[in-house]
Amino acid sequence: MTSPDHQPSVPLTTDPAQHPAVFAAAFNTGRGDLLDLVYEREAVFVARQGRTVTGAERQEANERFLTLGLPITVHPRHTYVADDIALLIVDWVIDGTDPDGQHVHIEGTATDVARRGPDGKWRYVIDNPFGTSTAPATVH
C-alpha cells in the first residue's frame, strides 16, 4: 500500500531502447500525471491520422486510453539512435475487460521519436501510436 507521503513514480531511463518499457510502466499506473513525465513538454501525440496534439490535448488523448483501466504491453521491434535522437518502432497491445464489462482489444505499431535531455534521460518528442497505418486501430 502506498502512503500519502510516498506517491508512485516511474524512473526515466538513460537507455533509449528501454524507453518503451518506461512508457508502459507509467501507463500501467493508470495515472496521467506520471504518464506525461515520459514526454518532453512540447511533445506531439498523433491522436489520429493527420491530427497531432500537444500539451493538455496530448494529456487528454492519453487519458482516453487510461480510462479503459487496462494495462498495455509493449514489444520494441527496432531502436535506431543518432546522437541524442532515437527512432523507436514498438508493437503494443491493450487487451482485457473494460469497466463496463466489454472486451477491449486495441493494438498497433508505434513509430516514436525520443530525445535525450540535458539530464541524460530519454523522453518522447513524437508519439505516433499507430505508426504509418492509415487504418483506424483494431478494436475487437
N, C-alpha and C positions, 0 to 999 in steps of 0.2 A: 504494500500500500504506500502511496506517495503522500508525504506530509505536506501541509500547505507551504512550508518553508522550502521544500525541495520539489521544484517543478521538473518534469521530464525535459530532457534536451537531446538533441541529435548532433553529435560532433561532426563537423565538416572534415573532409579528407585532403591530404596533400597528394593523393594518387588519383589522377583523372579516371582511371579505369574503375575505381571504387565509388565514383560519384553516383551512378545509378543505384547502388546499394544504400547510399546515404539518403537519396531521394525516397526510396522505398521505406526505409526506417522512419523517416519523417512523415510520410504519407500514412503509414500504418499506426501512428499515434492518434490519428483522427483529428489532429489539431492544425488548423490552417496557419496559425502564427508560427509554428515550428516548421511547417512545410515551406513557408515563404522564406525561411532562412537559407534554403538551398539555391536561391535565386539572387542575382545582382539586383540592386534597387530598380533599375530601369529595364530589367529583362522583359523579353517578349514571349508571350504564350500564343500559340496558334490555336485559337478556340475552335475554328473550323476552317476548311479550305478557303484561303483568301481573306480570312478575318483574324487579325492579330490584336491582342490586348496587352496592356501593361499596367503596372500599379494596382490600384484597387480592383480594376476589372480582371486582372490576372488572378488575383486572390479569389475573387468571386467564381471564376471559371474553375479553379481548383476545388473550391468549396463544394461545387455541384458534384464532383466525383466523391468527395469526402462524405457527403450526406448519404451515400449508399451504405455507409457503415461496413464496408468490405475491404479486406486487405488487397494490396497489389503485390504481384510477384514480378520480378524483372530478371531478364536474361540478356546481359550485354553480348552483342554479336561482334561488334568492332569498336575499337578505340583508336583514333588517329590523332597524334599530338604534333603540333608545330609550335615550339616555344611555349607561350602562355595560353594557347588556344587548343581546344580539343573538340573533335567531332565524335559524337557518341551515337552508335546505332544500337538500339535496345528493343528487344521484344518484351512485351509486358501483357499481363492478364489480370483482370479483376473478375472474380467468379464467386458466386455464393447466393445466399438468400438475403434480399434487402429487408429493411424494417417493416415493409408492408407484406412480407411473406412471398414476394415474387422472386423467381430465379433470375439472376442477372449474370450475363457473360459478356464482357467487353474486352477486346484485345486489339493490339496494334503493334506497329514497329515504329518507335520514335526515332526521329532524326534530330539530335540535340547538339547545341554548341555550348561549351563551358569555357570559362576563363579562370586562370589562376590569379587571385587577388594579391595585393601587396603583402598580405599575411601568409601567403603560400597555400591558401585553401581554394578549392575549386567551387564555382557556383555557375548555375545556368545563366546564359545570356539569351539563348533562344531555346524554347521548349516546344517542339513540334511533335505531339504525341502520336499523330497518325502519319508521320513521315511524308512521303510523296504521294500517298494514296489520294485519289480524287473521290473515292467512295466513302460514305459515312462509316462510322465504327460498326463493327459486327456486334450486334446485340441479340442475344437469344433469350 
